[in-house]
Amino acid sequence: MSKLDRYHMMIVVRYFKCEYEYEINNVVLVCKKFKNIMEMFHYNPVSVYTETIKYFPNIETLHLYYNTGETFGNSILLYVEPYEYTEQDTNDSYKDVSNGDENGVTKEFFQIVIWFNVNYRTVVKNRGKNILFKNVTYTKYDRMKFGEEIPPTVTSLGEYCFSRCTNLSSIIIPQNVASICNNCFSWCKNLSSITIPQSVTSISYSCFYDCCSLKSVYMPNVIGSIGLRCLCGDATMYGVDLPSSVEELNGYKFTQTNESNGFIIPQHVNTIGESCFCECSTLESIEIPSTVTSLELGCFSECDMLSSITLPSTITSMPSNCFDGCHKLTGIKIPQSVEWLGCYCFYRCQSLKSIRIPKSVHSFGDKCFDKNTKVIRD
């Protein structure tokens, strides 16, 4: 069996959470060849404090993983966001997190690397210092002060960052941005198109909510999740390119999907999330691929024009309000794989005159069907 050499052990140590002296001691005491391994580090792979920095005698770069970490007397100013803020406010509040031990011992470093999240004002305030910020959020307060052009050092866009920017028609998102937070571009009435860079891996709740001029969205193939009601609202969507990396449609609402008012869910999707197509007033037909194994609460509720839908045999349940309020739905074939139907599943489906229930279904929720629907059991 192969054994770890000292260089590989240095990699392993990076994944430890050695916050106490005895934990670092345990690494050194594994065997003799690791006795001086800490001397090989020129940075701290784990958080260090006054009691533990002695184990890294050759440290040149200090890495701070938490905002409560020991700075050894080096001044770092963190911007404190106010409860309320207006563009007329000019007095910014900052907190100095510099500290040393109780004896006032300080230590200078070639560079300090900050891993915990900070806002962009913090970055600006600390310019000229030997500090590198790895996770920077551009907040709505930053946007009010610095404008709508996103700085290249930003790695995430904060909640409501560009919300209600009615003059915003287009925007360039830098390649360093990895996440877009809740309601980031919500109610941007004039935003017509947007290209999300390859660096973005997640888009959060209501990110483009009610962007009524938004016609097209390009999403990179690395996005793993799209938040609840990400594109919900009055937008008239004609071009939405869903990347193959997306496996869940979480409240992903389209009021109009294409010129034929139909939508084909891509083969890579396995879950249709809560309220996914809720209130899609122009959606007439939809085809669900065999990769989908889960439908969630109200996923097709109140689709007034929906008359046709194809369900795969991979679905085992139909949750509450699944097709509630689909007034034009005239027929649907429930697969033999379905075992239960939730409350209000086909409630208010006035055009659904009859429905055949397979033997596999063993339970129904309250008011599962409209009062005018004839239920036929196999």
C-alpha positions as CSV (number, residue, x, y, z in Angstrom):
1,M,0.0,0.0,0.0
2,S,1.3,3.5,-0.9
3,K,2.2,5.9,1.9
4,L,1.9,9.6,2.2
5,D,5.1,11.5,1.7
6,R,5.6,15.0,3.3
7,Y,4.4,16.9,0.3
8,H,1.2,15.0,0.0
9,M,0.7,15.4,3.7
10,M,0.9,19.2,3.2
11,I,-2.1,18.8,0.9
12,V,-4.0,16.7,3.4
13,V,-3.4,19.3,6.2
14,R,-5.3,21.9,4.1
15,Y,-8.5,20.0,4.7
16,F,-8.1,19.7,8.5
17,K,-9.8,22.0,10.9
18,C,-6.9,22.4,13.4
19,E,-8.2,25.2,15.6
20,Y,-6.5,24.0,18.8
21,E,-2.9,23.4,19.7
22,Y,-3.3,19.7,20.4
23,E,-4.9,19.1,16.9
24,I,-1.8,20.5,15.2
25,N,0.4,18.5,17.5
26,N,-1.5,15.3,16.4
27,V,-0.4,16.0,12.8
28,V,3.3,16.3,13.8
29,L,3.1,13.2,15.9
30,V,1.8,10.9,13.2
31,C,5.3,9.7,12.4
32,K,8.9,10.9,12.4
33,K,8.9,12.0,8.8
34,F,6.2,14.6,9.6
35,K,8.1,16.0,12.5
36,N,9.1,19.2,10.7
37,I,6.3,19.4,8.2
38,M,4.9,22.6,9.6
39,E,8.2,24.3,8.8
40,M,7.6,23.6,5.1
41,F,4.5,25.9,5.1
42,H,4.9,29.5,4.1
43,Y,1.3,30.2,4.8
44,N,-1.3,28.8,7.3
45,P,-3.5,26.1,5.8
46,V,-5.7,26.4,8.9
47,S,-6.7,29.2,11.2
48,V,-3.9,30.2,13.5
49,Y,-4.0,32.1,16.8
50,T,-1.4,33.4,19.2
51,E,-1.1,29.9,20.7
52,T,-0.7,28.1,17.4
53,I,1.2,30.4,15.0
54,K,4.5,29.0,16.5
55,Y,3.9,25.8,14.6
56,F,4.3,27.8,11.4
57,P,7.8,29.4,11.9
58,N,8.3,30.2,8.2
59,I,4.9,31.8,7.6
60,E,5.0,34.7,5.2
61,T,1.3,34.9,4.1
62,L,-1.5,35.0,6.6
63,H,-4.8,33.4,5.5
64,L,-7.9,34.5,7.4
65,Y,-10.8,32.1,7.0
66,Y,-13.2,33.8,9.4
67,N,-13.9,37.4,10.3
68,T,-13.2,36.5,13.9
69,G,-9.7,35.3,13.1
70,E,-6.5,36.6,14.6
71,T,-4.9,39.4,12.6
72,F,-1.8,39.8,14.8
73,G,-2.2,43.6,14.9
74,N,-2.7,44.1,11.2
75,S,-5.5,46.7,10.5
76,I,-8.4,45.5,8.4
77,L,-11.4,47.8,8.1
78,L,-14.8,46.1,7.4
79,Y,-17.7,48.2,6.1
80,V,-20.8,48.0,8.4
81,E,-24.0,48.1,6.3
82,P,-26.6,50.4,7.8
83,Y,-30.2,49.5,8.6
84,E,-31.3,52.0,6.0
85,Y,-29.3,53.7,3.3
86,T,-29.9,56.5,0.7
87,E,-27.7,57.8,-2.0
88,Q,-27.4,61.0,-0.1
89,D,-25.6,59.3,2.8
90,T,-21.9,60.1,2.9
91,N,-20.8,58.9,6.3
92,D,-19.7,55.3,6.0
93,S,-19.2,53.2,9.1
94,Y,-16.2,50.8,9.4
95,K,-15.1,48.3,12.0
96,D,-11.4,47.7,12.6
97,V,-10.8,44.0,13.2
98,S,-7.1,44.4,13.9
99,N,-6.0,42.5,17.0
100,G,-3.0,41.1,18.7
101,D,-2.6,39.0,21.8
102,E,-3.1,40.5,25.3
103,N,0.6,41.4,25.5
104,G,0.3,43.5,22.3
105,V,2.4,41.2,20.2
106,T,2.1,41.9,16.4
107,K,3.5,40.3,13.3
108,E,4.0,41.6,9.8
109,F,3.3,39.5,6.7
110,F,4.2,39.6,3.1
111,Q,0.5,39.4,2.3
112,I,-2.9,38.8,4.0
113,V,-5.5,36.7,2.2
114,I,-9.1,37.2,3.3
115,W,-11.4,34.2,2.5
116,F,-14.5,35.3,4.4
117,N,-17.1,37.3,2.4
118,V,-16.8,41.1,2.3
119,N,-18.6,43.8,0.5
120,Y,-17.0,45.9,-2.2
121,R,-16.7,49.0,0.1
122,T,-14.4,47.0,2.3
123,V,-12.1,46.3,-0.7
124,V,-12.0,50.0,-1.6
125,K,-11.3,51.1,2.0
126,N,-8.3,48.7,2.3
127,R,-6.7,49.6,-1.0
128,G,-3.0,50.2,-0.8
129,K,-2.5,47.5,1.9
130,N,-1.1,44.0,1.3
131,I,-4.5,42.5,1.5
132,L,-6.1,40.2,-1.1
133,F,-9.9,39.6,-0.9
134,K,-11.0,36.3,-2.4
135,N,-14.8,36.6,-1.9
136,V,-16.3,40.0,-2.7
137,T,-20.0,40.7,-2.9
138,Y,-21.3,43.8,-4.8
139,T,-24.3,44.9,-2.6
140,K,-27.1,47.3,-3.3
141,Y,-25.3,49.8,-1.1
142,D,-22.2,49.4,-3.2
143,R,-24.2,49.9,-6.4
144,M,-25.7,53.1,-5.0
145,K,-22.3,54.6,-4.4
146,F,-20.1,53.1,-7.2
147,G,-22.7,52.7,-10.0
148,E,-24.1,50.0,-12.2
149,E,-20.7,48.8,-13.6
150,I,-19.6,45.7,-11.7
151,P,-15.9,45.9,-10.7
152,P,-13.8,42.9,-11.9
153,T,-12.8,41.9,-8.3
154,V,-16.5,41.0,-7.5
155,T,-17.3,37.3,-7.1
156,S,-21.0,37.5,-6.2
157,L,-23.9,39.9,-6.7
158,G,-25.8,40.6,-3.5
159,E,-29.6,40.5,-2.7
160,Y,-31.6,43.2,-4.5
161,C,-28.3,44.6,-5.8
162,F,-29.9,46.0,-9.1
163,S,-33.5,45.6,-8.0
164,R,-35.8,48.3,-9.4
165,C,-33.0,49.8,-11.6
166,T,-35.6,50.9,-14.2
167,N,-33.0,52.5,-16.5
168,L,-30.9,49.4,-16.7
169,S,-31.2,47.9,-20.2
170,S,-28.1,45.8,-20.4
171,I,-25.2,44.8,-18.1
172,I,-21.9,43.1,-18.3
173,I,-21.2,40.5,-15.6
174,P,-17.5,40.0,-15.0
175,Q,-16.0,36.5,-15.4
176,N,-15.1,36.3,-11.7
177,V,-18.8,36.3,-10.6
178,A,-19.8,32.9,-9.3
179,S,-23.2,33.5,-7.8
180,I,-26.2,35.8,-8.3
181,C,-28.2,36.2,-5.1
182,N,-32.0,36.6,-4.4
183,N,-33.9,39.3,-6.3
184,C,-30.7,40.7,-7.8
185,F,-32.3,42.0,-11.0
186,S,-35.9,41.9,-9.9
187,W,-38.2,44.6,-11.3
188,C,-35.7,45.8,-13.8
189,K,-38.4,46.9,-16.2
190,N,-36.1,47.8,-19.1
191,L,-33.6,44.9,-18.9
192,S,-34.0,43.2,-22.3
193,S,-31.3,40.6,-22.5
194,I,-28.5,39.2,-20.3
195,T,-25.6,36.8,-20.8
196,I,-24.5,35.0,-17.7
197,P,-20.7,34.2,-17.7
198,Q,-19.3,30.7,-17.4
199,S,-18.1,31.5,-13.9
200,V,-21.6,31.6,-12.5
201,T,-22.7,28.3,-10.8
202,S,-25.9,29.3,-9.1
203,I,-28.8,31.7,-9.6
204,S,-31.0,32.4,-6.6
205,Y,-34.6,33.1,-5.7
206,S,-36.5,35.6,-7.9
207,C,-33.3,36.7,-9.5
208,F,-35.0,38.1,-12.6
209,Y,-38.5,38.5,-11.1
210,D,-40.8,40.7,-13.2
211,C,-38.3,41.8,-15.7
212,C,-41.0,42.6,-18.2
213,S,-38.7,43.5,-21.1
214,L,-36.5,40.5,-20.8
215,K,-36.6,38.6,-24.1
216,S,-33.7,36.2,-23.8
217,V,-31.3,34.8,-21.3
218,Y,-28.2,32.8,-22.0
219,M,-27.1,30.5,-19.1
220,P,-23.7,28.7,-19.1
221,N,-23.4,24.9,-18.9
222,V,-21.9,25.0,-15.4
223,I,-25.0,26.3,-13.6
224,G,-26.3,23.6,-11.2
225,S,-29.3,25.2,-9.7
226,I,-31.8,27.9,-10.6
227,G,-33.7,29.4,-7.7
228,L,-37.4,29.5,-7.0
229,R,-39.3,31.8,-9.3
230,C,-36.0,32.9,-10.9
231,L,-37.8,34.2,-14.1
232,C,-41.2,34.7,-12.6
233,G,-43.5,37.6,-13.4
234,D,-44.7,39.4,-16.5
235,A,-41.7,38.7,-18.7
236,T,-42.4,37.5,-22.2
237,M,-39.7,35.0,-22.7
238,Y,-38.9,33.9,-26.2
239,G,-35.4,32.6,-25.8
240,V,-34.3,30.8,-22.7
241,D,-31.3,28.4,-23.2
242,L,-31.3,26.0,-20.4
243,P,-27.9,24.4,-19.8
244,S,-27.6,20.7,-19.6
245,S,-26.0,21.1,-16.1
246,V,-29.4,22.1,-14.7
247,E,-31.2,19.1,-13.2
248,E,-34.0,21.0,-11.3
249,L,-36.4,23.6,-12.5
250,N,-37.2,25.4,-9.2
251,G,-40.1,27.7,-9.6
252,Y,-38.9,28.5,-13.1
253,K,-41.9,30.4,-14.5
254,F,-42.4,31.3,-18.2
255,T,-45.5,33.4,-19.0
256,Q,-44.8,32.8,-22.7
257,T,-42.3,30.2,-23.8
258,N,-42.1,30.4,-27.6
259,E,-44.2,31.2,-30.6
260,S,-46.2,28.0,-30.5
261,N,-47.0,28.4,-26.8
262,G,-45.5,25.0,-26.0
263,F,-42.5,23.9,-24.0
264,I,-40.3,20.9,-24.2
265,I,-38.4,20.2,-21.0
266,P,-34.8,19.2,-21.7
267,Q,-33.8,15.6,-21.2
268,H,-31.4,16.4,-18.4
269,V,-34.0,17.7,-16.0
270,N,-35.1,15.3,-13.2
271,T,-37.2,17.6,-11.0
272,I,-39.9,20.2,-11.8
273,G,-40.0,22.4,-8.7
274,E,-42.7,24.1,-6.7
275,S,-44.8,26.6,-8.7
276,C,-42.5,26.0,-11.7
277,F,-45.0,26.9,-14.4
278,C,-47.6,28.4,-12.1
279,E,-49.8,31.0,-13.8
280,C,-48.2,30.5,-17.3
281,S,-51.2,32.1,-19.0
282,T,-50.2,31.3,-22.6
283,L,-48.8,27.7,-22.1
284,E,-50.9,25.3,-24.1
285,S,-48.9,22.1,-24.2
286,I,-45.9,20.6,-22.4
287,E,-43.9,17.5,-22.9
288,I,-42.1,16.0,-19.9
289,P,-39.1,13.7,-20.6
290,S,-38.5,10.3,-19.0
291,T,-35.7,11.7,-17.0
292,V,-38.1,13.6,-14.7
293,T,-38.9,11.6,-11.6
294,S,-40.4,14.3,-9.3
295,L,-43.2,16.8,-9.6
296,E,-43.5,19.3,-6.8
297,L,-46.3,21.4,-5.3
298,G,-48.3,23.5,-7.7
299,C,-45.9,23.0,-10.6
300,F,-48.5,23.5,-13.3
301,S,-51.3,25.2,-11.3
302,E,-53.4,27.9,-12.9
303,C,-52.1,27.4,-16.5
304,D,-55.3,28.7,-18.0
305,M,-54.6,27.6,-21.6
306,L,-52.9,24.2,-20.9
307,S,-54.9,21.6,-22.7
308,S,-52.3,18.9,-23.4
309,I,-49.6,17.3,-21.3
310,T,-47.5,14.1,-21.5
311,L,-46.4,12.4,-18.3
312,P,-43.6,9.9,-18.2
313,S,-43.8,6.5,-16.5
314,T,-40.9,7.6,-14.1
315,I,-43.3,9.7,-12.0
316,T,-44.5,7.9,-8.8
317,S,-46.7,10.7,-7.3
318,M,-48.6,13.9,-8.2
319,P,-48.5,16.4,-5.4
320,S,-51.0,18.9,-4.1
321,N,-52.3,21.5,-6.6
322,C,-50.3,19.9,-9.4
323,F,-52.8,20.9,-12.1
324,D,-55.2,23.0,-10.0
325,G,-57.0,25.6,-12.0
326,C,-56.0,24.3,-15.5
327,H,-59.4,25.2,-16.9
328,K,-58.7,24.1,-20.5
329,L,-57.2,20.7,-19.6
330,T,-59.4,18.2,-21.4
331,G,-57.6,14.9,-20.9
332,I,-54.6,13.4,-19.2
333,K,-53.2,9.9,-19.0
334,I,-51.9,9.0,-15.5
335,P,-49.0,6.5,-15.8
336,Q,-49.1,3.1,-14.1
337,S,-46.2,4.2,-12.0
338,V,-48.1,6.8,-10.0
339,E,-49.1,5.6,-6.5
340,W,-50.9,8.7,-5.0
341,L,-52.5,11.9,-5.9
342,G,-52.3,15.0,-3.6
343,C,-54.9,17.4,-2.5
344,Y,-56.5,19.7,-5.1
345,C,-54.4,17.9,-7.8
346,F,-57.0,18.3,-10.5
347,Y,-59.3,20.8,-8.7
348,R,-61.0,23.5,-10.8
349,C,-60.2,21.6,-14.0
350,Q,-63.7,22.3,-15.4
351,S,-62.9,20.9,-18.9
352,L,-61.7,17.6,-17.6
353,K,-64.9,15.6,-17.9
354,S,-63.4,12.3,-17.0
355,I,-60.2,10.8,-15.8
356,R,-59.0,7.2,-15.7
357,I,-57.1,6.2,-12.5
358,P,-54.7,3.1,-12.8
359,K,-54.7,0.4,-10.2
360,S,-51.3,1.6,-8.9
361,V,-52.9,4.6,-7.3
362,H,-53.8,3.7,-3.7
363,S,-54.6,7.1,-2.2
364,F,-56.2,10.5,-3.1
365,G,-55.9,13.8,-1.3
366,D,-58.8,16.0,-0.3
367,K,-60.7,17.6,-3.2
368,C,-58.3,15.9,-5.7
369,F,-60.8,16.3,-8.6
370,D,-63.3,19.0,-9.7
371,K,-66.9,18.2,-8.9
372,N,-67.8,17.8,-12.6
373,T,-65.0,15.3,-13.3
374,K,-66.0,11.6,-13.6
375,V,-63.4,9.4,-11.9
376,I,-63.0,5.9,-13.6
377,R,-60.9,3.3,-11.7
378,D,-59.2,0.5,-13.6
